[in-house]
Amino acid sequence: MTSAIATQRDEDREFTLQRIRVAISRVRLIAEELVEIGMALKTDRISSSDAVEWAAYVAPGCLDTVADTMEVGQ
């Protein structure tokens, strides 16, 4: 019985590690896309409003968090 419990814990741990790896990959992809948005805005390929809309689609709530933080600091 102890062996079965240990095996289940190992399987749970492996599954959790896999989920974390996927999350890390997703975060990296989001970061790269945000860099692309910034470059497109910087080189006038898109407008500020398009950049905000795109960023909100790619990373929902992230720009709001920055804006809220800036308002608190004023």
LUMNU-808952 format. One record per residue (C-alpha): x, y, z; residue in one letter. Coordinates in Angstrom, 1 decimal. Example, Ala and Ser with C-alpha at 12.3 -4.5 7.8 and 13.67 -1.06 7.14 Angstrom:
residues 2
        x        y        z   rest
     12.3     -4.5      7.8      A
     13.7     -1.1      7.1      S
//
This chain:
residues 74
        x        y        z   rest
      0.0      0.0      0.0      M
      2.8      2.4      0.8      T
      4.4      1.7     -2.5      S
      1.1      2.6     -4.3      A
      0.9      5.9     -2.4      I
      4.5      6.8     -3.2      A
      3.8      6.0     -6.9      T
      0.7      8.2     -6.9      Q
      2.7     11.0     -5.3      R
      5.4     10.7     -7.9      D
      2.8     10.8    -10.7      E
      1.2     13.8     -9.1      D
      4.6     15.5     -8.8      R
      5.5     14.7    -12.4      E
      2.1     16.0    -13.7      F
      2.5     19.2    -11.7      T
      6.0     19.7    -13.0      L
      4.7     19.3    -16.6      Q
      2.0     21.9    -15.9      R
      4.6     24.3    -14.6      I
      6.8     23.7    -17.7      R
      3.8     24.5    -19.9      V
      3.0     27.6    -17.9      A
      6.7     28.8    -18.3      I
      6.5     28.3    -22.0      S
      3.3     30.2    -22.2      R
      4.7     33.1    -20.2      V
      7.7     33.2    -22.5      R
      5.5     33.3    -25.5      L
      3.4     36.1    -24.0      I
      6.6     38.1    -23.2      A
      7.9     37.7    -26.8      E
      4.6     38.9    -28.2      E
      4.6     41.9    -25.9      L
      8.1     42.7    -27.1      V
      6.8     42.5    -30.7      E
      3.9     44.9    -29.8      I
      6.4     47.3    -28.3      G
      8.6     47.2    -31.4      M
      5.6     47.7    -33.7      A
      4.5     50.7    -31.6      L
      8.0     52.1    -31.5      K
      8.4     51.9    -35.3      T
      5.0     53.4    -35.9      D
      3.6     50.2    -37.5      R
      0.7     50.3    -35.1      I
     -1.1     53.0    -33.1      S
     -1.1     53.3    -29.3      S
     -4.7     52.2    -29.2      S
     -3.9     49.2    -31.4      D
     -1.0     48.3    -29.1      A
     -3.2     48.5    -26.0      V
     -5.9     46.4    -27.7      E
     -3.4     43.8    -28.8      W
     -1.6     43.7    -25.4      A
     -5.0     43.3    -23.7      A
     -5.7     40.3    -25.9      Y
     -2.3     38.7    -25.4      V
     -1.9     39.4    -21.7      A
     -5.3     40.3    -20.2      P
     -5.1     42.7    -17.2      G
     -1.4     43.3    -17.4      C
     -1.6     46.8    -18.7      L
     -4.3     47.6    -16.2      D
     -2.0     46.4    -13.4      T
      0.7     48.8    -14.6      V
     -1.7     51.7    -14.9      A
     -3.1     51.1    -11.4      D
      0.4     51.0    -10.0      T
      1.3     54.3    -11.7      M
     -1.9     56.0    -10.4      E
     -1.1     54.9     -6.8      V
      2.4     56.4     -7.1      G
      1.1     59.8     -8.2      Q
//
